[in-house]
C-alpha cells in the first residue's frame, strides 16, 4: 500500500512539474524585468530568457556583440525594437525562429516565484 502511494505521489509530482506553467529556469537563464512596471501595466509577466537553450545551439558571437552588449542591464530591449527586427527580432522573425507574437513564450516568469538558478537584469525584491 505504501509503495502504491509513493508511485502515485511521484507520478503526480512529475506531471505537475512538467506542466508549462510550472516550468523552471535553467542555469544561466536571465530574467529580464528592468521594465517591470510597464510589463505589469500591459498585463504580462517578466521575460525569462533561456540563455542556455540558445547557447547550446549557437556560439556566443552569433548574438554578442553585434546584437547584444555582453553586460548585464546594458541592452535596452523592448517590443517595438523586436517587432522591427532588432534585438531578439533579428532571429525571431518567423523565418529563423518563431515570430514574437506568442507573448507567453517569453513573458513566462511570474513575479514572486523563487528565482532558482537565474540571473536578473535588475535587483528584485522577494
Phi and psi in radians as a Rosetta constraint file:
Dihedral C 1 N 2 CA 2 C 2 CIRCULARHARMONIC -1.123 0.35
Dihedral N 2 CA 2 C 2 N 3 CIRCULARHARMONIC -0.662 0.35
Dihedral C 2 N 3 CA 3 C 3 CIRCULARHARMONIC -1.121 0.35
Dihedral N 3 CA 3 C 3 N 4 CIRCULARHARMONIC -0.756 0.35
Dihedral C 3 N 4 CA 4 C 4 CIRCULARHARMONIC -1.095 0.35
Dihedral N 4 CA 4 C 4 N 5 CIRCULARHARMONIC -0.707 0.35
Dihedral C 4 N 5 CA 5 C 5 CIRCULARHARMONIC -1.075 0.35
Dihedral N 5 CA 5 C 5 N 6 CIRCULARHARMONIC -0.764 0.35
Dihedral C 5 N 6 CA 6 C 6 CIRCULARHARMONIC -1.118 0.35
Dihedral N 6 CA 6 C 6 N 7 CIRCULARHARMONIC -0.681 0.35
Dihedral C 6 N 7 CA 7 C 7 CIRCULARHARMONIC -1.126 0.35
Dihedral N 7 CA 7 C 7 N 8 CIRCULARHARMONIC -0.809 0.35
Dihedral C 7 N 8 CA 8 C 8 CIRCULARHARMONIC -1.097 0.35
Dihedral N 8 CA 8 C 8 N 9 CIRCULARHARMONIC -0.748 0.35
Dihedral C 8 N 9 CA 9 C 9 CIRCULARHARMONIC -1.073 0.35
Dihedral N 9 CA 9 C 9 N 10 CIRCULARHARMONIC -0.809 0.35
Dihedral C 9 N 10 CA 10 C 10 CIRCULARHARMONIC -1.065 0.35
Dihedral N 10 CA 10 C 10 N 11 CIRCULARHARMONIC -0.830 0.35
Dihedral C 10 N 11 CA 11 C 11 CIRCULARHARMONIC -1.106 0.35
Dihedral N 11 CA 11 C 11 N 12 CIRCULARHARMONIC -0.681 0.35
Dihedral C 11 N 12 CA 12 C 12 CIRCULARHARMONIC -1.121 0.35
Dihedral N 12 CA 12 C 12 N 13 CIRCULARHARMONIC -0.799 0.35
Dihedral C 12 N 13 CA 13 C 13 CIRCULARHARMONIC -1.127 0.35
Dihedral N 13 CA 13 C 13 N 14 CIRCULARHARMONIC -0.725 0.35
Dihedral C 13 N 14 CA 14 C 14 CIRCULARHARMONIC -1.053 0.35
Dihedral N 14 CA 14 C 14 N 15 CIRCULARHARMONIC -0.786 0.35
Dihedral C 14 N 15 CA 15 C 15 CIRCULARHARMONIC -1.103 0.35
Dihedral N 15 CA 15 C 15 N 16 CIRCULARHARMONIC -0.789 0.35
Dihedral C 15 N 16 CA 16 C 16 CIRCULARHARMONIC -1.084 0.35
Dihedral N 16 CA 16 C 16 N 17 CIRCULARHARMONIC -0.810 0.35
Dihedral C 16 N 17 CA 17 C 17 CIRCULARHARMONIC -1.298 0.35
Dihedral N 17 CA 17 C 17 N 18 CIRCULARHARMONIC -0.327 0.35
Dihedral C 17 N 18 CA 18 C 18 CIRCULARHARMONIC -1.575 0.35
Dihedral N 18 CA 18 C 18 N 19 CIRCULARHARMONIC -0.076 0.35
Dihedral C 18 N 19 CA 19 C 19 CIRCULARHARMONIC -1.248 0.35
Dihedral N 19 CA 19 C 19 N 20 CIRCULARHARMONIC 2.496 0.35
Dihedral C 19 N 20 CA 20 C 20 CIRCULARHARMONIC -0.977 0.35
Dihedral N 20 CA 20 C 20 N 21 CIRCULARHARMONIC -0.669 0.35
Dihedral C 20 N 21 CA 21 C 21 CIRCULARHARMONIC -1.250 0.35
Dihedral N 21 CA 21 C 21 N 22 CIRCULARHARMONIC -0.152 0.35
Dihedral C 21 N 22 CA 22 C 22 CIRCULARHARMONIC -1.945 0.35
Dihedral N 22 CA 22 C 22 N 23 CIRCULARHARMONIC 0.309 0.35
Dihedral C 22 N 23 CA 23 C 23 CIRCULARHARMONIC -1.157 0.35
Dihedral N 23 CA 23 C 23 N 24 CIRCULARHARMONIC 2.633 0.35
Dihedral C 23 N 24 CA 24 C 24 CIRCULARHARMONIC -2.009 0.35
Dihedral N 24 CA 24 C 24 N 25 CIRCULARHARMONIC 2.741 0.35
Dihedral C 24 N 25 CA 25 C 25 CIRCULARHARMONIC -1.337 0.35
Dihedral N 25 CA 25 C 25 N 26 CIRCULARHARMONIC 2.707 0.35
Dihedral C 25 N 26 CA 26 C 26 CIRCULARHARMONIC -1.842 0.35
Dihedral N 26 CA 26 C 26 N 27 CIRCULARHARMONIC 2.955 0.35
Dihedral C 26 N 27 CA 27 C 27 CIRCULARHARMONIC -0.948 0.35
Dihedral N 27 CA 27 C 27 N 28 CIRCULARHARMONIC 2.303 0.35
Dihedral C 27 N 28 CA 28 C 28 CIRCULARHARMONIC 1.502 0.35
Dihedral N 28 CA 28 C 28 N 29 CIRCULARHARMONIC -0.098 0.35
Dihedral C 28 N 29 CA 29 C 29 CIRCULARHARMONIC -1.198 0.35
Dihedral N 29 CA 29 C 29 N 30 CIRCULARHARMONIC 2.677 0.35
Dihedral C 29 N 30 CA 30 C 30 CIRCULARHARMONIC -2.191 0.35
Dihedral N 30 CA 30 C 30 N 31 CIRCULARHARMONIC 2.292 0.35
Dihedral C 30 N 31 CA 31 C 31 CIRCULARHARMONIC -1.590 0.35
Dihedral N 31 CA 31 C 31 N 32 CIRCULARHARMONIC 2.068 0.35
Dihedral C 31 N 32 CA 32 C 32 CIRCULARHARMONIC -1.718 0.35
Dihedral N 32 CA 32 C 32 N 33 CIRCULARHARMONIC 1.817 0.35
Dihedral C 32 N 33 CA 33 C 33 CIRCULARHARMONIC -2.406 0.35
Dihedral N 33 CA 33 C 33 N 34 CIRCULARHARMONIC 0.409 0.35
Dihedral C 33 N 34 CA 34 C 34 CIRCULARHARMONIC -1.066 0.35
Dihedral N 34 CA 34 C 34 N 35 CIRCULARHARMONIC -0.484 0.35
Dihedral C 34 N 35 CA 35 C 35 CIRCULARHARMONIC -1.879 0.35
Dihedral N 35 CA 35 C 35 N 36 CIRCULARHARMONIC 0.698 0.35
Dihedral C 35 N 36 CA 36 C 36 CIRCULARHARMONIC -0.994 0.35
Dihedral N 36 CA 36 C 36 N 37 CIRCULARHARMONIC -0.704 0.35
Dihedral C 36 N 37 CA 37 C 37 CIRCULARHARMONIC -1.081 0.35
Dihedral N 37 CA 37 C 37 N 38 CIRCULARHARMONIC -0.824 0.35
Dihedral C 37 N 38 CA 38 C 38 CIRCULARHARMONIC -1.205 0.35
Dihedral N 38 CA 38 C 38 N 39 CIRCULARHARMONIC -0.546 0.35
Dihedral C 38 N 39 CA 39 C 39 CIRCULARHARMONIC -1.174 0.35
Dihedral N 39 CA 39 C 39 N 40 CIRCULARHARMONIC -0.667 0.35
Dihedral C 39 N 40 CA 40 C 40 CIRCULARHARMONIC -1.128 0.35
Dihedral N 40 CA 40 C 40 N 41 CIRCULARHARMONIC -0.734 0.35
Dihedral C 40 N 41 CA 41 C 41 CIRCULARHARMONIC -1.099 0.35
Dihedral N 41 CA 41 C 41 N 42 CIRCULARHARMONIC -0.595 0.35
Dihedral C 41 N 42 CA 42 C 42 CIRCULARHARMONIC -1.415 0.35
Dihedral N 42 CA 42 C 42 N 43 CIRCULARHARMONIC -0.143 0.35
Dihedral C 42 N 43 CA 43 C 43 CIRCULARHARMONIC 1.353 0.35
Dihedral N 43 CA 43 C 43 N 44 CIRCULARHARMONIC 0.467 0.35
Dihedral C 43 N 44 CA 44 C 44 CIRCULARHARMONIC -2.073 0.35
Dihedral N 44 CA 44 C 44 N 45 CIRCULARHARMONIC 2.725 0.35
Dihedral C 44 N 45 CA 45 C 45 CIRCULARHARMONIC -1.375 0.35
Dihedral N 45 CA 45 C 45 N 46 CIRCULARHARMONIC 3.013 0.35
Dihedral C 45 N 46 CA 46 C 46 CIRCULARHARMONIC -1.108 0.35
Dihedral N 46 CA 46 C 46 N 47 CIRCULARHARMONIC 2.745 0.35
Dihedral C 46 N 47 CA 47 C 47 CIRCULARHARMONIC -1.507 0.35
Dihedral N 47 CA 47 C 47 N 48 CIRCULARHARMONIC 2.279 0.35
Dihedral C 47 N 48 CA 48 C 48 CIRCULARHARMONIC -1.885 0.35
Dihedral N 48 CA 48 C 48 N 49 CIRCULARHARMONIC 1.832 0.35
Dihedral C 48 N 49 CA 49 C 49 CIRCULARHARMONIC -1.510 0.35
Dihedral N 49 CA 49 C 49 N 50 CIRCULARHARMONIC 2.016 0.35
Dihedral C 49 N 50 CA 50 C 50 CIRCULARHARMONIC -1.381 0.35
Dihedral N 50 CA 50 C 50 N 51 CIRCULARHARMONIC 1.372 0.35
Dihedral C 50 N 51 CA 51 C 51 CIRCULARHARMONIC -0.987 0.35
Dihedral N 51 CA 51 C 51 N 52 CIRCULARHARMONIC -0.822 0.35
Dihedral C 51 N 52 CA 52 C 52 CIRCULARHARMONIC -1.139 0.35
Dihedral N 52 CA 52 C 52 N 53 CIRCULARHARMONIC -0.648 0.35
Dihedral C 52 N 53 CA 53 C 53 CIRCULARHARMONIC -1.002 0.35
Dihedral N 53 CA 53 C 53 N 54 CIRCULARHARMONIC -0.738 0.35
Dihedral C 53 N 54 CA 54 C 54 CIRCULARHARMONIC -1.282 0.35
Dihedral N 54 CA 54 C 54 N 55 CIRCULARHARMONIC -0.689 0.35
Dihedral C 54 N 55 CA 55 C 55 CIRCULARHARMONIC -1.154 0.35
Dihedral N 55 CA 55 C 55 N 56 CIRCULARHARMONIC -0.590 0.35
Dihedral C 55 N 56 CA 56 C 56 CIRCULARHARMONIC -1.317 0.35
Dihedral N 56 CA 56 C 56 N 57 CIRCULARHARMONIC -0.210 0.35
Dihedral C 56 N 57 CA 57 C 57 CIRCULARHARMONIC -1.785 0.35
Dihedral N 57 CA 57 C 57 N 58 CIRCULARHARMONIC -0.446 0.35
Dihedral C 57 N 58 CA 58 C 58 CIRCULARHARMONIC -2.336 0.35
Dihedral N 58 CA 58 C 58 N 59 CIRCULARHARMONIC 2.656 0.35
Dihedral C 58 N 59 CA 59 C 59 CIRCULARHARMONIC -1.311 0.35
Dihedral N 59 CA 59 C 59 N 60 CIRCULARHARMONIC 2.707 0.35
Dihedral C 59 N 60 CA 60 C 60 CIRCULARHARMONIC -0.926 0.35
Dihedral N 60 CA 60 C 60 N 61 CIRCULARHARMONIC -0.699 0.35
Dihedral C 60 N 61 CA 61 C 61 CIRCULARHARMONIC -1.162 0.35
Dihedral N 61 CA 61 C 61 N 62 CIRCULARHARMONIC -0.246 0.35
Dihedral C 61 N 62 CA 62 C 62 CIRCULARHARMONIC -1.085 0.35
Dihedral N 62 CA 62 C 62 N 63 CIRCULARHARMONIC -0.691 0.35
Dihedral C 62 N 63 CA 63 C 63 CIRCULARHARMONIC -1.830 0.35
Dihedral N 63 CA 63 C 63 N 64 CIRCULARHARMONIC -0.614 0.35
Dihedral C 63 N 64 CA 64 C 64 CIRCULARHARMONIC -1.834 0.35
Dihedral N 64 CA 64 C 64 N 65 CIRCULARHARMONIC 2.314 0.35
Dihedral C 64 N 65 CA 65 C 65 CIRCULARHARMONIC -1.819 0.35
Dihedral N 65 CA 65 C 65 N 66 CIRCULARHARMONIC 0.039 0.35
Dihedral C 65 N 66 CA 66 C 66 CIRCULARHARMONIC -1.211 0.35
Dihedral N 66 CA 66 C 66 N 67 CIRCULARHARMONIC -0.643 0.35
Dihedral C 66 N 67 CA 67 C 67 CIRCULARHARMONIC -1.824 0.35
Dihedral N 67 CA 67 C 67 N 68 CIRCULARHARMONIC -0.822 0.35
Dihedral C 67 N 68 CA 68 C 68 CIRCULARHARMONIC -2.167 0.35
Dihedral N 68 CA 68 C 68 N 69 CIRCULARHARMONIC 2.417 0.35
Dihedral C 68 N 69 CA 69 C 69 CIRCULARHARMONIC -1.306 0.35
Dihedral N 69 CA 69 C 69 N 70 CIRCULARHARMONIC 2.365 0.35
Dihedral C 69 N 70 CA 70 C 70 CIRCULARHARMONIC -1.487 0.35
Dihedral N 70 CA 70 C 70 N 71 CIRCULARHARMONIC 1.102 0.35
Dihedral C 70 N 71 CA 71 C 71 CIRCULARHARMONIC -2.685 0.35
Dihedral N 71 CA 71 C 71 N 72 CIRCULARHARMONIC 2.239 0.35
Dihedral C 71 N 72 CA 72 C 72 CIRCULARHARMONIC -0.983 0.35
Dihedral N 72 CA 72 C 72 N 73 CIRCULARHARMONIC 2.259 0.35
Dihedral C 72 N 73 CA 73 C 73 CIRCULARHARMONIC 1.419 0.35
Dihedral N 73 CA 73 C 73 N 74 CIRCULARHARMONIC -0.011 0.35
Dihedral C 73 N 74 CA 74 C 74 CIRCULARHARMONIC -1.487 0.35
Dihedral N 74 CA 74 C 74 N 75 CIRCULARHARMONIC -0.190 0.35
Dihedral C 74 N 75 CA 75 C 75 CIRCULARHARMONIC -1.798 0.35
Dihedral N 75 CA 75 C 75 N 76 CIRCULARHARMONIC 2.148 0.35
Dihedral C 75 N 76 CA 76 C 76 CIRCULARHARMONIC -1.562 0.35
Dihedral N 76 CA 76 C 76 N 77 CIRCULARHARMONIC 1.737 0.35
Dihedral C 76 N 77 CA 77 C 77 CIRCULARHARMONIC -1.861 0.35
Dihedral N 77 CA 77 C 77 N 78 CIRCULARHARMONIC 2.256 0.35
Dihedral C 77 N 78 CA 78 C 78 CIRCULARHARMONIC -2.554 0.35
Dihedral N 78 CA 78 C 78 N 79 CIRCULARHARMONIC 2.863 0.35
Dihedral C 78 N 79 CA 79 C 79 CIRCULARHARMONIC -1.102 0.35
Dihedral N 79 CA 79 C 79 N 80 CIRCULARHARMONIC -0.559 0.35
Dihedral C 79 N 80 CA 80 C 80 CIRCULARHARMONIC -1.087 0.35
Dihedral N 80 CA 80 C 80 N 81 CIRCULARHARMONIC -0.816 0.35
Dihedral C 80 N 81 CA 81 C 81 CIRCULARHARMONIC -1.080 0.35
Dihedral N 81 CA 81 C 81 N 82 CIRCULARHARMONIC -0.787 0.35
Dihedral C 81 N 82 CA 82 C 82 CIRCULARHARMONIC -1.076 0.35
Dihedral N 82 CA 82 C 82 N 83 CIRCULARHARMONIC -0.795 0.35
Dihedral C 82 N 83 CA 83 C 83 CIRCULARHARMONIC -1.160 0.35
Dihedral N 83 CA 83 C 83 N 84 CIRCULARHARMONIC -0.425 0.35
Dihedral C 83 N 84 CA 84 C 84 CIRCULARHARMONIC -1.584 0.35
Dihedral N 84 CA 84 C 84 N 85 CIRCULARHARMONIC 0.207 0.35
Dihedral C 84 N 85 CA 85 C 85 CIRCULARHARMONIC 1.435 0.35
Dihedral N 85 CA 85 C 85 N 86 CIRCULARHARMONIC 0.309 0.35
Dihedral C 85 N 86 CA 86 C 86 CIRCULARHARMONIC -1.871 0.35
Dihedral N 86 CA 86 C 86 N 87 CIRCULARHARMONIC 2.974 0.35
Dihedral C 86 N 87 CA 87 C 87 CIRCULARHARMONIC 0.859 0.35
Dihedral N 87 CA 87 C 87 N 88 CIRCULARHARMONIC -2.167 0.35
Dihedral C 87 N 88 CA 88 C 88 CIRCULARHARMONIC -1.038 0.35
Dihedral N 88 CA 88 C 88 N 89 CIRCULARHARMONIC -0.510 0.35
Dihedral C 88 N 89 CA 89 C 89 CIRCULARHARMONIC -1.184 0.35
Dihedral N 89 CA 89 C 89 N 90 CIRCULARHARMONIC -0.198 0.35
Dihedral C 89 N 90 CA 90 C 90 CIRCULARHARMONIC -1.044 0.35
Dihedral N 90 CA 90 C 90 N 91 CIRCULARHARMONIC -0.684 0.35
Dihedral C 90 N 91 CA 91 C 91 CIRCULARHARMONIC -1.855 0.35
Dihedral N 91 CA 91 C 91 N 92 CIRCULARHARMONIC -0.648 0.35
Dihedral C 91 N 92 CA 92 C 92 CIRCULARHARMONIC -1.442 0.35
Dihedral N 92 CA 92 C 92 N 93 CIRCULARHARMONIC 1.334 0.35
Dihedral C 92 N 93 CA 93 C 93 CIRCULARHARMONIC -2.251 0.35
Dihedral N 93 CA 93 C 93 N 94 CIRCULARHARMONIC 0.144 0.35
Dihedral C 93 N 94 CA 94 C 94 CIRCULARHARMONIC 1.511 0.35
Dihedral N 94 CA 94 C 94 N 95 CIRCULARHARMONIC -0.117 0.35
Dihedral C 94 N 95 CA 95 C 95 CIRCULARHARMONIC -1.947 0.35
Dihedral N 95 CA 95 C 95 N 96 CIRCULARHARMONIC -1.010 0.35
Dihedral C 95 N 96 CA 96 C 96 CIRCULARHARMONIC -1.338 0.35
Dihedral N 96 CA 96 C 96 N 97 CIRCULARHARMONIC -0.793 0.35
Dihedral C 96 N 97 CA 97 C 97 CIRCULARHARMONIC -2.505 0.35
Dihedral N 97 CA 97 C 97 N 98 CIRCULARHARMONIC 2.964 0.35
Dihedral C 97 N 98 CA 98 C 98 CIRCULARHARMONIC -0.967 0.35
Dihedral N 98 CA 98 C 98 N 99 CIRCULARHARMONIC 2.609 0.35
Dihedral C 98 N 99 CA 99 C 99 CIRCULARHARMONIC -1.189 0.35
Dihedral N 99 CA 99 C 99 N 100 CIRCULARHARMONIC 2.699 0.35
Dihedral C 99 N 100 CA 100 C 100 CIRCULARHARMONIC -1.411 0.35
Dihedral N 100 CA 100 C 100 N 101 CIRCULARHARMONIC 0.778 0.35
Dihedral C 100 N 101 CA 101 C 101 CIRCULARHARMONIC -1.790 0.35
Dihedral N 101 CA 101 C 101 N 102 CIRCULARHARMONIC -0.115 0.35
Dihedral C 101 N 102 CA 102 C 102 CIRCULARHARMONIC -1.816 0.35
Dihedral N 102 CA 102 C 102 N 103 CIRCULARHARMONIC 1.441 0.35
Dihedral C 102 N 103 CA 103 C 103 CIRCULARHARMONIC -0.857 0.35
Dihedral N 103 CA 103 C 103 N 104 CIRCULARHARMONIC -0.797 0.35
Dihedral C 103 N 104 CA 104 C 104 CIRCULARHARMONIC -1.246 0.35
Dihedral N 104 CA 104 C 104 N 105 CIRCULARHARMONIC -0.177 0.35
Dihedral C 104 N 105 CA 105 C 105 CIRCULARHARMONIC -1.207 0.35
Dihedral N 105 CA 105 C 105 N 106 CIRCULARHARMONIC -0.583 0.35
Dihedral C 105 N 106 CA 106 C 106 CIRCULARHARMONIC -1.798 0.35
Dihedral N 106 CA 106 C 106 N 107 CIRCULARHARMONIC -0.797 0.35
Dihedral C 106 N 107 CA 107 C 107 CIRCULARHARMONIC -1.425 0.35
Dihedral N 107 CA 107 C 107 N 108 CIRCULARHARMONIC 1.189 0.35
Dihedral C 107 N 108 CA 108 C 108 CIRCULARHARMONIC -2.011 0.35
Dihedral N 108 CA 108 C 108 N 109 CIRCULARHARMONIC -0.066 0.35
Dihedral C 108 N 109 CA 109 C 109 CIRCULARHARMONIC -1.690 0.35
Dihedral N 109 CA 109 C 109 N 110 CIRCULARHARMONIC 1.932 0.35
Dihedral C 109 N 110 CA 110 C 110 CIRCULARHARMONIC -1.351 0.35
Dihedral N 110 CA 110 C 110 N 111 CIRCULARHARMONIC 2.210 0.35
Dihedral C 110 N 111 CA 111 C 111 CIRCULARHARMONIC -0.999 0.35
Dihedral N 111 CA 111 C 111 N 112 CIRCULARHARMONIC 2.475 0.35
Dihedral C 111 N 112 CA 112 C 112 CIRCULARHARMONIC 1.685 0.35
Dihedral N 112 CA 112 C 112 N 113 CIRCULARHARMONIC -0.236 0.35
Dihedral C 112 N 113 CA 113 C 113 CIRCULARHARMONIC -1.223 0.35
Dihedral N 113 CA 113 C 113 N 114 CIRCULARHARMONIC 2.645 0.35
Dihedral C 113 N 114 CA 114 C 114 CIRCULARHARMONIC -1.145 0.35
Dihedral N 114 CA 114 C 114 N 115 CIRCULARHARMONIC 2.299 0.35
Dihedral C 114 N 115 CA 115 C 115 CIRCULARHARMONIC -1.163 0.35
Dihedral N 115 CA 115 C 115 N 116 CIRCULARHARMONIC -0.482 0.35
Dihedral C 115 N 116 CA 116 C 116 CIRCULARHARMONIC 1.129 0.35
Dihedral N 116 CA 116 C 116 N 117 CIRCULARHARMONIC -2.600 0.35
Dihedral C 116 N 117 CA 117 C 117 CIRCULARHARMONIC -1.516 0.35
Dihedral N 117 CA 117 C 117 N 118 CIRCULARHARMONIC 0.940 0.35
Dihedral C 117 N 118 CA 118 C 118 CIRCULARHARMONIC -2.094 0.35
Dihedral N 118 CA 118 C 118 N 119 CIRCULARHARMONIC 2.841 0.35
Dihedral C 118 N 119 CA 119 C 119 CIRCULARHARMONIC -1.818 0.35
Dihedral N 119 CA 119 C 119 N 120 CIRCULARHARMONIC 2.738 0.35
Dihedral C 119 N 120 CA 120 C 120 CIRCULARHARMONIC -2.051 0.35
Dihedral N 120 CA 120 C 120 N 121 CIRCULARHARMONIC 2.560 0.35
Dihedral C 120 N 121 CA 121 C 121 CIRCULARHARMONIC -1.345 0.35
Dihedral N 121 CA 121 C 121 N 122 CIRCULARHARMONIC -0.289 0.35
Dihedral C 121 N 122 CA 122 C 122 CIRCULARHARMONIC -2.605 0.35
Dihedral N 122 CA 122 C 122 N 123 CIRCULARHARMONIC 2.813 0.35
Dihedral C 122 N 123 CA 123 C 123 CIRCULARHARMONIC -1.159 0.35
Dihedral N 123 CA 123 C 123 N 124 CIRCULARHARMONIC 2.247 0.35
Dihedral C 123 N 124 CA 124 C 124 CIRCULARHARMONIC -1.988 0.35
Dihedral N 124 CA 124 C 124 N 125 CIRCULARHARMONIC 2.553 0.35
Dihedral C 124 N 125 CA 125 C 125 CIRCULARHARMONIC -1.507 0.35
Dihedral N 125 CA 125 C 125 N 126 CIRCULARHARMONIC 2.569 0.35
